[in-house]
Amino acid sequence: MRIVMPALRRIVVLAALFVLCALMPSSGQSSPPPRPIVLRAARLLDIENAKIIAPGEILVEGEKIVEAGSAVTHPAAAQIIDLGDVTLMPGLIDAHVHLFLHPGAEDLQTVQESVPQRTIMATLAARADLMAGFTAERDMGTEGAGSADTAVRDAIDSGKIPGPRLRISGNAINILGGHEDAIGYNPAQRVLPNADYANTADELVAVMRRQYKEGADFTKIYETGADAIRDGRLSTPYQYTEAQLAVAVQEAARLGGRVAVHATGEPGALFAAQAGVVSIDHANHLDDETMRLMRERRIFAVPTLTIFEYFAAHPETPGTAEQNRQFFDGKSKEFPKQLAAGVPMAVGSDVGPFAHGTQARELELMVKFGMTPAAVLQADLLNGAKLLGWDGQIGALKPGYFADVIAVPGNPLQDITAVEKVSFVMKAGVVYKK
């Protein structure tokens, strides 16, 4: 039986199809190119040569830098943004953040707050970090929120929410009873750990494969802890052998990623260096052999001085105040030794337990304890880009690089605290703060 469509319905359907076809781009069509932008300021930081160029200009087209120097081409249609008496520099990089943490009792956050609630907090943290000038970050574990960081990274990448470029790890990996296990609770309550369990090399591989399936860019492993001061010395048990870590490094390479470890002391830090990890984060105490391997293999130390300063001033309990002070004092003495040994440095703050958007303090502390402002900025921008796997794309103001640009007062090569006063933020050619 042939069904005849009523005339009115045929007209409506044909009209809808006409509108749909009109909205669909035909082959060869494209959206008009974005309007070029010229950033102008009193100064510009040439980070590779550690010098200031005056005046400074940057030509941005789309997401990328086209020209940078004392004077650039001014296309007829360009928008001119004159920022005045400031220094243009690449967006800052924080190689150790926790977007899923905020100030307060860290362990209770993971017990009392749902993953959706913590994800919302993470989006706010990402925005705060971006507005403080951090245009790229490495999130070192969601602390029990699993792969929720995948959603945050992808929402940022698609332009749905503001935030830095992110490298993410999902949960960190830990042994049963290790540094990030739920210790000190009633076992009958079965409180979940803040990391994923893996007790053997085979379990490490299995957990890593699941994490990469869920969106991880790299693997974060807890290699030491819990820490204590005994007879004036740092004591921290290792969690994985060199052979186990080597299996993880090999698997990460197969998956297209790398392994970073939380390691505050020996012998765990040595095992990590021998295994070939990409970074040793915290690095409170490193023996001579560990430092030699890190120098020769270009394994980055990420000192995270700010978190130790914070806990020294804000102990979680009165009973931890003295030990926290000793941890920070020990770091301040060991850091110059690592510099003298030629250990390559990157900049990471461990922000989360203290307020997001305030972590530029890390650069100031690295200067306070032995680095020049130029060396710290190169560690942050050039080494940070390498550590995050974006070398040649971010970390410098050069043609072809992403237009991740911030403005700070004065001259950061003379006064590193300038990076704590960011007045302008652009990421991928989009202005977020002006």
C-alpha positions in Angstrom: 0.0 0.0 0.0 1.4 3.4 -1.0 1.3 6.0 1.7 0.7 9.6 0.5 2.3 12.2 2.7 -0.1 15.1 3.4 0.9 18.3 1.4 1.5 20.4 4.6 3.8 17.8 6.1 5.7 17.5 2.8 6.2 21.3 2.8 7.5 21.3 6.4 9.9 18.4 5.8 11.3 20.0 2.7 11.7 23.3 4.5 13.6 21.6 7.3 15.9 19.8 4.9 16.6 23.1 3.1 17.6 24.8 6.3 19.8 21.9 7.4 21.5 21.9 4.0 22.1 25.6 4.2 23.7 25.3 7.6 26.1 22.5 6.5 29.4 23.7 5.1 29.9 22.8 1.5 33.1 21.2 0.3 35.9 23.8 0.2 34.2 26.2 2.7 36.1 27.3 5.8 35.5 29.8 8.6 37.2 33.2 8.2 40.7 33.4 9.7 40.9 35.0 13.2 42.0 38.6 13.4 45.8 38.9 13.9 46.9 40.4 17.3 50.0 42.5 18.0 51.0 42.5 21.6 53.2 45.5 22.5 55.0 46.2 25.8 58.0 48.0 27.2 60.0 44.7 27.4 60.1 41.1 26.2 61.9 38.1 27.7 64.2 36.2 25.5 64.4 33.1 27.8 66.9 31.1 25.7 69.5 33.8 25.9 68.3 35.1 29.3 68.1 38.7 28.2 65.5 41.4 28.0 64.6 43.0 24.6 63.2 46.5 24.7 60.7 47.4 23.5 58.9 44.1 22.9 56.3 43.0 20.3 54.6 39.7 19.4 52.5 39.0 16.3 49.9 36.3 17.0 47.8 34.7 14.3 45.4 32.0 15.5 47.0 29.9 18.1 50.6 30.6 17.2 53.3 33.2 17.4 54.3 34.4 14.0 56.9 37.0 15.0 58.5 38.2 18.2 61.2 40.8 18.9 61.6 44.5 19.3 59.4 45.2 16.3 57.1 42.9 14.3 54.9 43.3 11.2 51.6 45.0 11.9 49.0 43.6 9.4 46.3 46.0 8.4 43.5 44.2 10.2 45.5 43.5 13.3 44.2 44.2 16.8 46.9 46.2 18.7 47.1 45.4 22.5 49.4 47.9 24.1 50.2 46.6 27.6 52.5 49.4 28.6 55.3 49.2 31.2 55.4 45.4 31.5 57.5 42.5 30.4 56.1 40.0 28.0 57.2 36.4 28.7 56.1 32.8 28.0 53.3 31.4 30.2 54.6 29.8 33.3 54.8 26.0 33.8 54.0 24.1 37.0 55.3 20.5 36.7 53.7 19.3 39.9 50.1 20.3 40.8 47.1 18.7 42.3 43.9 20.2 40.8 41.7 17.9 42.8 43.0 19.1 46.2 42.3 22.4 48.0 43.4 23.8 51.4 42.1 21.8 54.3 42.5 18.2 55.7 43.8 16.4 52.6 42.8 12.9 53.7 39.3 14.0 54.7 38.7 15.6 51.3 39.0 12.3 49.6 36.6 10.6 52.2 34.0 13.3 52.6 33.8 14.9 49.1 32.3 13.0 46.1 34.2 12.7 42.8 31.7 15.1 41.1 32.2 17.7 43.8 36.0 17.3 43.6 35.8 17.6 39.8 34.0 20.9 40.1 36.7 22.1 42.5 39.3 21.0 40.0 37.8 23.2 37.3 37.9 26.2 39.7 41.6 25.3 40.5 42.5 25.1 36.8 41.0 28.6 36.2 42.8 30.1 39.2 46.2 28.7 38.0 45.6 30.0 34.5 44.8 33.5 35.8 48.0 33.4 37.8 49.9 32.9 34.6 50.4 29.1 34.5 49.5 28.2 31.0 50.8 24.6 31.2 50.8 22.1 34.1 51.4 18.5 35.0 48.7 17.1 37.4 50.5 14.6 39.6 47.5 12.5 40.7 43.9 13.0 41.4 44.3 11.7 45.0 41.5 9.2 44.8 39.4 10.7 42.0 40.5 8.2 39.4 40.5 9.3 35.8 38.3 12.4 36.5 41.2 14.5 35.4 40.6 13.2 31.8 37.3 15.1 31.8 38.9 18.3 33.1 41.8 18.2 30.5 39.4 17.4 27.7 37.0 20.2 28.7 39.9 22.7 28.7 41.2 21.4 25.3 37.8 21.8 23.7 37.4 25.4 25.1 34.5 24.5 27.4 36.3 25.8 30.5 39.4 28.0 31.1 42.5 26.3 32.3 46.2 25.4 31.5 47.4 22.8 29.0 47.4 19.6 31.1 49.4 16.5 31.3 47.5 14.1 33.5 48.2 10.8 35.3 44.8 9.8 36.8 45.4 8.3 40.2 49.0 7.8 41.3 50.2 4.2 41.9 51.1 2.9 45.4 51.7 -0.4 47.2 49.4 -1.8 49.9 50.1 0.0 53.1 52.2 2.6 51.2 52.5 6.3 51.4 49.1 7.1 50.0 47.1 4.2 51.5 44.3 4.9 53.9 46.2 4.4 57.1 44.9 5.3 60.6 41.2 4.6 59.9 39.0 1.8 61.3 39.7 -1.1 58.9 36.1 -2.2 59.1 35.1 1.0 57.3 37.2 0.0 54.3 38.3 3.6 53.5 39.6 3.7 50.0 43.3 4.7 49.3 44.2 7.9 47.5 46.1 5.9 44.8 45.7 2.7 42.8 47.2 -0.5 44.3 50.0 -2.3 42.5 52.3 -4.6 44.5 54.3 -6.4 41.7 55.7 -5.5 38.3 52.8 -7.3 36.6 50.3 -5.4 38.7 52.1 -2.1 37.8 51.7 -2.9 34.1 48.0 -3.9 34.5 47.2 -0.6 36.4 49.1 1.5 33.9 47.2 0.0 30.9 43.9 0.7 32.5 45.0 4.3 33.3 46.1 5.0 29.8 42.9 3.5 28.5 41.0 6.0 30.6 43.1 9.0 29.3 46.4 9.2 31.3 49.3 11.0 29.6 52.0 9.7 32.0 52.4 7.5 35.1 52.9 8.9 38.6 54.3 6.3 41.1 54.9 6.7 44.8 58.4 5.4 45.3 59.0 6.4 48.9 57.2 7.1 52.2 56.0 7.6 54.7 58.8 10.1 55.7 60.2 10.5 59.2 63.2 12.3 60.8 65.2 9.9 62.9 68.4 11.0 64.7 68.4 14.1 62.6 68.2 12.2 59.3 65.5 11.6 56.8 64.1 8.1 56.8 61.8 7.0 54.0 61.2 3.4 53.0 61.2 2.5 49.2 58.1 1.0 47.7 59.4 -0.5 44.4 62.7 -2.1 43.4 64.8 -0.8 40.5 63.7 -3.8 38.5 60.0 -3.1 39.1 60.4 0.5 38.2 62.3 -0.4 35.0 59.3 -2.6 33.9 57.0 0.5 34.5 59.3 2.7 32.5 59.4 0.2 29.6 55.6 -0.1 29.6 55.1 3.7 29.7 57.4 4.0 26.7 55.4 1.4 24.9 52.2 3.4 25.6 53.8 6.6 24.5 54.3 8.1 28.0 56.8 8.4 30.8 57.1 7.7 34.5 57.5 10.3 37.2 58.1 9.3 40.8 57.4 10.8 44.3 60.7 10.1 45.9 62.0 12.1 48.9 65.1 10.1 49.7 67.3 7.0 49.4 67.5 4.3 48.3 64.2 4.9 46.5 65.5 7.9 44.5 68.5 5.8 43.3 66.3 3.0 42.2 64.2 5.5 40.2 67.2 7.1 38.6 68.6 3.6 37.6 65.3 2.7 36.1 65.2 5.8 33.9 62.3 7.8 35.1 61.7 11.3 33.7 61.6 13.1 37.0 62.1 12.6 40.7 59.7 14.9 42.5 60.4 16.3 46.0 64.0 15.0 46.0 64.6 16.0 49.6 67.8 14.0 49.9 69.8 12.6 47.0 73.0 10.6 47.3 76.0 11.3 45.1 75.4 8.4 42.8 71.8 9.4 42.3 72.8 12.9 41.4 75.4 11.7 39.0 72.8 9.6 37.2 70.3 12.4 37.1 72.9 14.8 35.6 74.1 12.3 33.0 70.7 11.0 32.0 69.0 14.4 32.2 66.5 13.3 34.9 64.7 16.3 36.3 64.5 17.1 40.0 61.2 18.9 40.9 62.0 20.2 44.4 58.5 21.4 45.5 59.9 23.8 48.1 56.6 25.6 48.5 54.7 22.7 49.9 57.3 22.1 52.6 57.4 25.7 53.5 53.6 25.7 53.7 53.4 22.6 56.0 56.2 24.0 58.2 54.0 27.1 58.8 50.7 25.2 58.8 51.2 21.7 60.4 48.3 19.3 59.9 48.4 18.6 63.7 50.4 20.2 66.5 52.4 17.0 66.8 53.8 17.4 63.3 55.0 21.0 63.6 58.6 20.2 64.6 59.0 17.4 62.0 57.6 19.6 59.3 60.1 22.4 60.2 62.9 19.9 60.0 61.8 18.7 56.6 61.9 22.2 55.2 65.2 23.0 56.9 66.7 19.8 55.4 65.4 20.7 51.9 66.9 24.2 52.1 70.3 22.7 52.9 70.2 19.9 50.3 68.9 22.0 47.4 72.2 23.9 46.9 74.1 20.6 46.9 72.0 19.3 44.1 72.6 22.5 42.2 76.3 22.2 42.7 76.2 18.6 41.4 74.5 19.7 38.2 71.2 18.0 38.8 68.8 19.4 36.1 65.8 21.3 37.7 62.2 21.8 36.7 59.7 23.9 38.6 56.8 22.3 40.5 55.0 23.6 43.6 52.7 20.7 44.7 49.9 23.3 44.9 46.6 22.0 46.1 47.1 21.7 49.9 47.7 25.4 49.6 45.7 27.8 47.5 45.7 27.4 43.7 47.0 30.5 41.9 49.6 31.3 44.5 52.3 28.8 43.4 54.6 31.3 41.8 56.2 31.4 45.2 58.1 28.3 44.1 60.3 30.3 41.8 61.0 32.8 44.5 62.1 30.0 46.9 64.4 28.5 44.3 66.1 31.8 44.0 66.3 32.2 47.8 68.1 28.9 48.1 70.7 29.2 45.4 69.5 29.8 41.8 69.7 33.0 39.8 66.4 34.4 38.5 67.5 33.5 34.9 68.3 29.9 35.9 65.0 29.5 37.6 63.0 30.9 34.6 64.9 28.6 32.3 64.2 25.7 34.6 60.5 26.6 34.6 60.1 27.4 30.9 62.7 25.4 28.9 63.0 22.4 31.2 59.3 22.5 32.0 58.4 22.2 28.3 60.7 19.2 27.9 59.4 17.5 31.0 55.8 17.9 29.9 56.6 16.7 26.4 55.9 20.1 24.7 59.5 21.1 23.8 59.5 23.3 20.7 55.9 24.2 21.3 55.7 26.2 24.5 58.2 27.8 26.9 59.6 30.5 24.6 58.3 33.4 22.5 59.3 32.1 19.1 57.7 31.8 15.7 55.7 28.6 15.4 55.3 28.2 19.2 51.8 28.4 20.8 50.9 31.9 21.8 51.0 31.3 25.5 52.0 34.8 26.8 51.9 36.6 30.1 52.9 40.0 31.2 54.6 40.9 34.5 55.9 44.2 36.0 59.5 45.2 36.0 62.3 42.8 34.9 61.9 39.2 36.1 65.7 38.6 35.5 66.4 41.1 38.2 63.4 40.5 40.5 61.8 37.0 40.4 58.9 38.1 42.5 57.6 39.8 39.3 56.1 36.4 38.3 53.7 36.7 41.3 52.1 39.8 39.8 50.8 38.6 36.4 48.6 41.3 34.8 47.9 39.7 31.4 47.3 36.1 30.3 47.0 34.7 26.8 46.8 31.0 26.0 46.8 29.7 22.4 46.1 33.2 21.1 43.0 33.7 23.4 43.2 36.5 26.0 42.0 35.3 29.4 43.2 38.2 31.6 43.9 41.8 30.7 
